Amino acid sequence: MDGIEILGLVAATFTTGSFVPQVYKTWKDKSTKDISLTMYSVLLLGVLMWLVYGSSLGSLPIIVANLTTAILLLIMVILKIKHK
């Protein structure tokens, strides 16, 4: 694993990790009043496209980051629909 791959994994950790507090707070409070379903749905679609792109390149940082982010975004979309 070279330096640029490590940089990608660190960047993936930061960007993906930034969603964790929002998912936790929404899960805990069961409140999605201030969450935009449109924004999270469009972001999920974009992240899934990045996942396909990363898979086609065989890029571990892109795959891991976008798979994890997609799961977190899917949880948020489900919570938004459930607690609407």
Secondary structure, DSSP 8 states (H G I E B T S, - for coil): --HHHHHHHHHHHHHHHTTHHHHHHHHHH---TT--HHHHHHHHHHHHHHHHHHHHHT-HHHHHHHHHHHHHHHHHHHHHHHT-
